[in-house]
């Protein structure tokens, strides 16, 4: 069997589940990013509140949503429950 067709061993697959490498963006891309300082920390602190703010500030809703995130059927998430966009 050619090397590229060799199945991964159980330890190799397990290692892939715990990937910790980070890949920095291209410097030009990063220089043109519109993410303000602290936005990642803000999002990590309270994701539903963060996305509620983003959705209300950046989108025009035909019908406002009542709940930003419904996680009652995890792992299936429902975002912006009850909301309607003109899209």
N, CA, C and O atoms as CSV, one atom per row, in Angstrom:
chain,resi,resn,atom,element,x,y,z
A,1,UNK,N,N,0.850,-1.166,0.000
A,1,UNK,CA,C,0.000,0.000,0.000
A,1,UNK,C,C,0.905,1.240,0.000
A,1,UNK,O,O,1.820,1.320,0.820
A,2,UNK,N,N,0.670,2.217,-0.906
A,2,UNK,CA,C,1.489,3.429,-0.924
A,2,UNK,C,C,1.355,4.204,0.386
A,2,UNK,O,O,0.338,4.104,1.072
A,3,UNK,N,N,2.379,4.970,0.724
A,3,UNK,CA,C,2.410,5.690,2.001
A,3,UNK,C,C,1.203,6.596,2.192
A,3,UNK,O,O,0.673,6.676,3.300
A,4,UNK,N,N,0.751,7.285,1.139
A,4,UNK,CA,C,-0.376,8.203,1.301
A,4,UNK,C,C,-1.679,7.467,1.572
A,4,UNK,O,O,-2.637,8.087,2.033
A,5,UNK,N,N,-1.749,6.170,1.303
A,5,UNK,CA,C,-2.958,5.395,1.544
A,5,UNK,C,C,-2.908,4.620,2.860
A,5,UNK,O,O,-3.855,3.903,3.183
A,6,UNK,N,N,-1.835,4.749,3.613
A,6,UNK,CA,C,-1.692,4.024,4.865
A,6,UNK,C,C,-2.640,4.614,5.905
A,6,UNK,O,O,-2.618,5.820,6.152
A,7,UNK,N,N,-3.479,3.764,6.518
A,7,UNK,CA,C,-4.380,4.292,7.552
A,7,UNK,C,C,-3.582,4.772,8.761
A,7,UNK,O,O,-2.514,4.241,9.066
A,8,UNK,N,N,-4.107,5.768,9.432
A,8,UNK,CA,C,-3.447,6.286,10.627
A,8,UNK,C,C,-3.653,5.330,11.795
A,8,UNK,O,O,-4.716,4.726,11.941
A,9,UNK,N,N,-2.631,5.206,12.613
A,9,UNK,CA,C,-2.736,4.369,13.806
A,9,UNK,C,C,-3.613,5.068,14.839
A,9,UNK,O,O,-3.860,6.270,14.743
A,10,UNK,N,N,-4.077,4.314,15.817
A,10,UNK,CA,C,-4.906,4.888,16.882
A,10,UNK,C,C,-4.183,6.028,17.605
A,10,UNK,O,O,-4.799,7.066,17.848
A,11,UNK,N,N,-2.891,5.876,17.962
A,11,UNK,CA,C,-2.201,7.007,18.614
A,11,UNK,C,C,-2.114,8.239,17.706
A,11,UNK,O,O,-2.237,9.368,18.183
A,12,UNK,N,N,-1.904,8.030,16.412
A,12,UNK,CA,C,-1.828,9.166,15.489
A,12,UNK,C,C,-3.170,9.882,15.414
A,12,UNK,O,O,-3.217,11.112,15.398
A,13,UNK,N,N,-4.254,9.126,15.369
A,13,UNK,CA,C,-5.585,9.740,15.353
A,13,UNK,C,C,-5.859,10.481,16.653
A,13,UNK,O,O,-6.423,11.575,16.645
A,14,UNK,N,N,-5.462,9.888,17.761
A,14,UNK,CA,C,-5.658,10.529,19.065
A,14,UNK,C,C,-4.901,11.857,19.127
A,14,UNK,O,O,-5.413,12.835,19.671
A,15,UNK,N,N,-3.696,11.896,18.577
A,15,UNK,CA,C,-2.917,13.138,18.561
A,15,UNK,C,C,-3.619,14.225,17.762
A,15,UNK,O,O,-3.542,15.400,18.122
A,16,UNK,N,N,-4.296,13.858,16.692
A,16,UNK,CA,C,-5.007,14.844,15.878
A,16,UNK,C,C,-6.175,15.468,16.638
A,16,UNK,O,O,-6.563,16.599,16.348
A,17,UNK,N,N,-6.736,14.749,17.602
A,17,UNK,CA,C,-7.840,15.277,18.390
A,17,UNK,C,C,-7.388,16.352,19.372
A,17,UNK,O,O,-8.209,17.104,19.897
A,18,UNK,N,N,-6.102,16.423,19.615
A,18,UNK,CA,C,-5.558,17.377,20.582
A,18,UNK,C,C,-4.580,18.323,19.898
A,18,UNK,O,O,-3.507,18.606,20.429
A,19,UNK,N,N,-4.949,18.804,18.734
A,19,UNK,CA,C,-4.105,19.708,17.953
A,19,UNK,C,C,-3.992,21.057,18.651
A,19,UNK,O,O,-5.006,21.677,18.969
A,20,UNK,N,N,-2.789,21.506,18.887
A,20,UNK,CA,C,-2.572,22.781,19.559
A,20,UNK,C,C,-1.763,23.772,18.732
A,20,UNK,O,O,-1.482,24.879,19.192
A,21,UNK,N,N,-1.388,23.387,17.522
A,21,UNK,CA,C,-0.600,24.313,16.705
A,21,UNK,C,C,-1.448,25.520,16.330
A,21,UNK,O,O,-2.667,25.426,16.192
A,22,UNK,N,N,-0.784,26.639,16.170
A,22,UNK,CA,C,-1.445,27.865,15.719
A,22,UNK,C,C,-0.728,28.343,14.469
A,22,UNK,O,O,0.492,28.229,14.353
A,23,UNK,N,N,-1.490,28.871,13.552
A,23,UNK,CA,C,-0.934,29.362,12.307
A,23,UNK,C,C,-1.242,30.853,12.202
A,23,UNK,O,O,-2.400,31.251,12.076
A,24,UNK,N,N,-0.216,31.653,12.254
A,24,UNK,CA,C,-0.389,33.105,12.209
A,24,UNK,C,C,-0.867,33.531,10.822
A,24,UNK,O,O,-0.471,32.940,9.817
A,25,UNK,N,N,-1.722,34.559,10.769
A,25,UNK,CA,C,-2.176,35.052,9.470
A,25,UNK,C,C,-1.047,35.776,8.744
A,25,UNK,O,O,-0.055,36.180,9.351
A,26,UNK,N,N,-1.216,35.929,7.461
A,26,UNK,CA,C,-0.293,36.701,6.653
A,26,UNK,C,C,-0.223,38.122,7.238
A,26,UNK,O,O,-1.266,38.694,7.555
A,27,UNK,N,N,0.969,38.703,7.389
A,27,UNK,CA,C,1.081,40.037,7.990
A,27,UNK,C,C,0.242,41.107,7.283
A,27,UNK,O,O,-0.333,41.970,7.945
A,28,UNK,N,N,0.166,41.062,5.973
A,28,UNK,CA,C,-0.644,42.048,5.245
A,28,UNK,C,C,-2.123,41.885,5.591
A,28,UNK,O,O,-2.836,42.869,5.786
A,29,UNK,N,N,-2.573,40.636,5.663
A,29,UNK,CA,C,-3.962,40.372,6.039
A,29,UNK,C,C,-4.240,40.909,7.445
A,29,UNK,O,O,-5.254,41.570,7.671
A,30,UNK,N,N,-3.345,40.625,8.378
A,30,UNK,CA,C,-3.521,41.070,9.762
A,30,UNK,C,C,-3.536,42.594,9.854
A,30,UNK,O,O,-4.292,43.161,10.643
A,31,UNK,N,N,-2.706,43.258,9.053
A,31,UNK,CA,C,-2.651,44.724,9.084
A,31,UNK,C,C,-3.962,45.341,8.623
A,31,UNK,O,O,-4.308,46.443,9.050
A,32,UNK,N,N,-4.696,44.650,7.761
A,32,UNK,CA,C,-5.957,45.166,7.228
A,32,UNK,C,C,-7.184,44.633,7.960
A,32,UNK,O,O,-8.313,44.905,7.552
A,33,UNK,N,N,-6.978,43.886,9.024
A,33,UNK,CA,C,-8.103,43.318,9.768
A,33,UNK,C,C,-8.902,44.431,10.437
A,33,UNK,O,O,-8.345,45.447,10.854
A,34,UNK,N,N,-10.195,44.230,10.532
A,34,UNK,CA,C,-11.052,45.248,11.140
A,34,UNK,C,C,-11.416,44.914,12.586
A,34,UNK,O,O,-12.168,45.655,13.219
A,35,UNK,N,N,-10.900,43.827,13.104
A,35,UNK,CA,C,-11.195,43.447,14.493
A,35,UNK,C,C,-10.470,44.400,15.438
A,35,UNK,O,O,-9.244,44.501,15.416
A,36,UNK,N,N,-11.231,45.085,16.252
A,36,UNK,CA,C,-10.637,46.031,17.194
A,36,UNK,C,C,-9.945,45.262,18.326
A,36,UNK,O,O,-10.267,44.102,18.580
A,37,UNK,N,N,-9.003,45.909,18.994
A,37,UNK,CA,C,-8.322,45.237,20.112
A,37,UNK,C,C,-9.338,44.799,21.173
A,37,UNK,O,O,-10.262,45.541,21.504
A,38,UNK,N,N,-9.157,43.611,21.687
A,38,UNK,CA,C,-10.022,43.112,22.744
A,38,UNK,C,C,-11.261,42.385,22.271
A,38,UNK,O,O,-11.991,41.827,23.091
A,39,UNK,N,N,-11.524,42.373,20.963
A,39,UNK,CA,C,-12.761,41.763,20.473
A,39,UNK,C,C,-12.788,40.256,20.745
A,39,UNK,O,O,-13.847,39.702,21.038
A,40,UNK,N,N,-11.650,39.599,20.653
A,40,UNK,CA,C,-11.621,38.154,20.882
A,40,UNK,C,C,-11.889,37.838,22.352
A,40,UNK,O,O,-12.605,36.888,22.670
A,41,UNK,N,N,-11.316,38.634,23.238
A,41,UNK,CA,C,-11.551,38.429,24.670
A,41,UNK,C,C,-13.014,38.704,25.012
A,41,UNK,O,O,-13.620,37.988,25.809
A,42,UNK,N,N,-13.571,39.749,24.400
A,42,UNK,CA,C,-14.981,40.089,24.620
A,42,UNK,C,C,-15.882,38.932,24.188
A,42,UNK,O,O,-16.821,38.571,24.897
A,43,UNK,N,N,-15.594,38.358,23.032
A,43,UNK,CA,C,-16.395,37.242,22.524
A,43,UNK,C,C,-16.242,36.013,23.411
A,43,UNK,O,O,-17.224,35.324,23.686
A,44,UNK,N,N,-15.038,35.733,23.855
A,44,UNK,CA,C,-14.797,34.553,24.687
A,44,UNK,C,C,-15.464,34.680,26.054
A,44,UNK,O,O,-15.869,33.674,26.636
A,45,UNK,N,N,-15.582,35.892,26.569
A,45,UNK,CA,C,-16.163,36.100,27.898
A,45,UNK,C,C,-17.642,35.734,27.935
A,45,UNK,O,O,-18.117,35.178,28.925
A,46,UNK,N,N,-18.374,36.042,26.865
A,46,UNK,CA,C,-19.814,35.741,26.817
A,46,UNK,C,C,-20.237,35.694,25.352
A,46,UNK,O,O,-20.684,36.695,24.792
A,47,UNK,N,N,-20.091,34.525,24.742
A,47,UNK,CA,C,-20.356,34.399,23.304
A,47,UNK,C,C,-21.780,34.790,22.905
A,47,UNK,O,O,-21.937,35.561,21.959
A,48,UNK,N,N,-22.823,34.299,23.575
A,48,UNK,CA,C,-24.173,34.701,23.160
A,48,UNK,C,C,-24.395,36.211,23.238
A,48,UNK,O,O,-24.997,36.791,22.335
A,49,UNK,N,N,-23.921,36.849,24.300
A,49,UNK,CA,C,-24.094,38.304,24.423
A,49,UNK,C,C,-23.316,39.030,23.333
A,49,UNK,O,O,-23.800,40.009,22.765
A,50,UNK,N,N,-22.119,38.553,23.046
A,50,UNK,CA,C,-21.306,39.163,21.997
A,50,UNK,C,C,-22.021,39.092,20.651
A,50,UNK,O,O,-22.121,40.093,19.942
A,51,UNK,N,N,-22.522,37.894,20.298
A,51,UNK,CA,C,-23.163,37.738,18.990
A,51,UNK,C,C,-24.520,38.428,18.940
A,51,UNK,O,O,-24.967,38.829,17.865
A,52,UNK,N,N,-25.181,38.572,20.082
A,52,UNK,CA,C,-26.423,39.352,20.124
A,52,UNK,C,C,-26.128,40.799,19.748
A,52,UNK,O,O,-26.822,41.388,18.919
A,53,UNK,N,N,-25.092,41.370,20.365
A,53,UNK,CA,C,-24.704,42.749,20.049
A,53,UNK,C,C,-24.327,42.898,18.581
A,53,UNK,O,O,-24.760,43.837,17.913
A,54,UNK,N,N,-23.515,41.964,18.081
A,54,UNK,CA,C,-23.087,42.047,16.683
A,54,UNK,C,C,-24.286,41.973,15.743
A,54,UNK,O,O,-24.383,42.748,14.792
A,55,UNK,N,N,-25.185,41.051,16.007
A,55,UNK,CA,C,-26.352,40.865,15.136
A,55,UNK,C,C,-27.245,42.094,15.133
A,55,UNK,O,O,-27.765,42.485,14.088
A,56,UNK,N,N,-27.423,42.696,16.282
A,56,UNK,CA,C,-28.315,43.867,16.364
A,56,UNK,C,C,-27.660,45.123,15.795
A,56,UNK,O,O,-28.352,45.986,15.257
A,57,UNK,N,N,-26.344,45.238,15.906
A,57,UNK,CA,C,-25.648,46.423,15.395
A,57,UNK,C,C,-25.374,46.345,13.895
A,57,UNK,O,O,-25.379,47.371,13.215
A,58,UNK,N,N,-25.137,45.151,13.376
A,58,UNK,CA,C,-24.657,45.024,12.003
A,58,UNK,C,C,-25.689,44.519,11.005
A,58,UNK,O,O,-25.452,44.581,9.799
A,59,UNK,N,N,-26.818,44.026,11.471
A,59,UNK,CA,C,-27.838,43.486,10.571
A,59,UNK,C,C,-29.152,44.220,10.764
A,59,UNK,O,O,-29.448,44.730,11.845
A,60,UNK,N,N,-29.936,44.264,9.693
A,60,UNK,CA,C,-31.286,44.834,9.765
A,60,UNK,C,C,-32.266,43.679,9.812
A,60,UNK,O,O,-32.360,42.892,8.870
A,61,UNK,N,N,-32.988,43.582,10.900
A,61,UNK,CA,C,-33.913,42.479,11.115
A,61,UNK,C,C,-35.322,42.887,10.711
A,61,UNK,O,O,-35.814,43.937,11.123
A,62,UNK,N,N,-35.972,42.047,9.897
A,62,UNK,CA,C,-37.388,42.241,9.589
A,62,UNK,C,C,-38.211,41.939,10.840
A,62,UNK,O,O,-39.176,42.633,11.161
A,63,UNK,N,N,-37.796,40.877,11.536
A,63,UNK,CA,C,-38.423,40.477,12.798
A,63,UNK,C,C,-37.287,40.167,13.765
A,63,UNK,O,O,-36.431,39.329,13.480
A,64,UNK,N,N,-37.283,40.841,14.904
A,64,UNK,CA,C,-36.204,40.658,15.872
A,64,UNK,C,C,-36.239,39.242,16.453
A,64,UNK,O,O,-37.303,38.639,16.590
A,65,UNK,N,N,-35.080,38.737,16.783
A,65,UNK,CA,C,-34.991,37.417,17.408
A,65,UNK,C,C,-35.239,37.549,18.899
A,65,UNK,O,O,-34.962,38.588,19.498
A,66,UNK,N,N,-35.761,36.492,19.487
A,66,UNK,CA,C,-36.031,36.500,20.916
A,66,UNK,C,C,-34.916,35.882,21.729
A,66,UNK,O,O,-34.766,36.172,22.916
A,67,UNK,N,N,-34.136,35.031,21.090
A,67,UNK,CA,C,-33.076,34.314,21.799
A,67,UNK,C,C,-31.886,34.205,20.858
A,67,UNK,O,O,-32.034,33.778,19.713
A,68,UNK,N,N,-30.709,34.589,21.335
A,68,UNK,CA,C,-29.520,34.538,20.487
A,68,UNK,C,C,-29.095,33.100,20.215
A,68,UNK,O,O,-28.766,32.759,19.079
A,69,UNK,N,N,-29.098,32.261,21.233
A,69,UNK,CA,C,-28.614,30.890,21.079
A,69,UNK,C,C,-29.499,29.926,21.850
A,69,UNK,O,O,-29.698,30.066,23.057
A,70,UNK,N,N,-30.026,28.942,21.126
A,70,UNK,CA,C,-30.782,27.852,21.749
A,70,UNK,C,C,-29.920,26.605,21.643
A,70,UNK,O,O,-29.709,26.077,20.551
A,71,UNK,N,N,-29.430,26.144,22.764
A,71,UNK,CA,C,-28.511,25.010,22.812
A,71,UNK,C,C,-29.192,23.804,23.470
A,71,UNK,O,O,-28.513,22.884,23.927
A,72,UNK,N,N,-30.533,23.804,23.519
A,72,UNK,CA,C,-31.251,22.737,24.211
A,72,UNK,C,C,-31.162,21.402,23.488
A,72,UNK,O,O,-31.376,20.357,24.103
A,73,UNK,N,N,-30.853,21.413,22.206
A,73,UNK,CA,C,-30.736,20.173,21.432
A,73,UNK,C,C,-29.276,19.929,21.054
A,73,UNK,O,O,-28.987,19.485,19.943
A,74,UNK,N,N,-28.356,20.218,21.975
A,74,UNK,CA,C,-26.921,20.056,21.703
A,74,UNK,C,C,-26.643,18.659,21.164
A,74,UNK,O,O,-27.212,17.687,21.661
A,75,UNK,N,N,-25.803,18.542,20.184
A,75,UNK,CA,C,-24.865,19.523,19.654
A,75,UNK,C,C,-25.431,20.386,18.522
A,75,UNK,O,O,-24.663,21.016,17.795
A,76,UNK,N,N,-26.731,20.428,18.359
A,76,UNK,CA,C,-27.336,21.208,17.280
A,76,UNK,C,C,-27.770,22.564,17.828
A,76,UNK,O,O,-28.712,22.650,18.617
A,77,UNK,N,N,-27.088,23.605,17.413
A,77,UNK,CA,C,-27.375,24.956,17.893
A,77,UNK,C,C,-28.349,25.655,16.961
A,77,UNK,O,O,-28.328,25.456,15.747
A,78,UNK,N,N,-29.206,26.481,17.557
A,78,UNK,CA,C,-30.091,27.360,16.792
A,78,UNK,C,C,-29.723,28.781,17.187
A,78,UNK,O,O,-29.804,29.152,18.358
A,79,UNK,N,N,-29.324,29.565,16.208
A,79,UNK,CA,C,-28.923,30.947,16.455
A,79,UNK,C,C,-30.032,31.897,16.048
A,79,UNK,O,O,-30.706,31.676,15.041
A,80,UNK,N,N,-30.224,32.948,16.822
A,80,UNK,CA,C,-31.153,34.042,16.540
A,80,UNK,C,C,-32.570,33.516,16.313
A,80,UNK,O,O,-33.208,33.785,15.295
A,81,UNK,N,N,-33.029,32.762,17.296
A,81,UNK,CA,C,-34.311,32.063,17.243
A,81,UNK,C,C,-35.462,33.058,17.116
A,81,UNK,O,O,-35.586,33.997,17.902
A,82,UNK,N,N,-36.293,32.828,16.110
A,82,UNK,CA,C,-37.461,33.664,15.869
A,82,UNK,C,C,-37.191,34.874,15.003
A,82,UNK,O,O,-38.125,35.561,14.590
A,83,UNK,N,N,-35.926,35.147,14.721
A,83,UNK,CA,C,-35.581,36.313,13.918
A,83,UNK,C,C,-35.720,36.057,12.432
A,83,UNK,O,O,-35.595,34.926,11.963
A,84,UNK,N,N,-35.982,37.129,11.698
A,84,UNK,CA,C,-36.068,37.043,10.235
A,84,UNK,C,C,-35.304,38.206,9.626
A,84,UNK,O,O,-35.450,39.358,10.035
A,85,UNK,N,N,-34.481,37.869,8.631
A,85,UNK,CA,C,-33.743,38.870,7.871
A,85,UNK,C,C,-34.400,39.054,6.515
A,85,UNK,O,O,-35.061,38.143,6.015
A,86,UNK,N,N,-34.228,40.204,5.926
A,86,UNK,CA,C,-34.687,40.430,4.562
A,86,UNK,C,C,-33.528,40.069,3.640
A,86,UNK,O,O,-32.883,40.934,3.049
A,87,UNK,N,N,-33.286,38.775,3.538
A,87,UNK,CA,C,-32.162,38.313,2.720
A,87,UNK,C,C,-32.581,37.123,1.882
A,87,UNK,O,O,-31.773,36.588,1.123
